[in-house]
Amino acid sequence: MSQPATSCVVFDDVEPLSGALMSWCAERSIRLRSQEGVSAASAVINLFFAGYRTQDELLGALCAGDDSEMVFAS
């Protein structure tokens, strides 16, 4: 799913995104460059555009998606 041209991520937004992704992957021993790591990165970006802004919010949503796997749907 592509984002509208008016949506963008600025430098200040990268830290919570990368922090949530790295934490989630580390907790599960998932390599960032694996297929599951790439899928998680996509999910983090989608969650950000859905309104999750802090690392805690993003990580919570990712962890909630572990049970339903809805987060990883494309």
C-alpha positions, 0 to 999 in steps of 0.5 A: 500500500503506498502513502499519499505524496503529502505524507512524509517522515521527517528525521525526528520520526525515524528514532521511534520507528527504528527503536520499535523495530529493533526492539521487536526484532531483538526480542524475537531474535529476528534479523532486520534483513530477514523477510520477517524483519522487512515485513515488521519494518513495513508494519511499523511504517504503516502503523506510523501513518495510522497514527502511532507516533511513539516508540511505546505505541508502535511497539505495543501495536506490533506486539498486539499484532503477534496474536492476530498477525493483522499488523503484517497484512499488506 
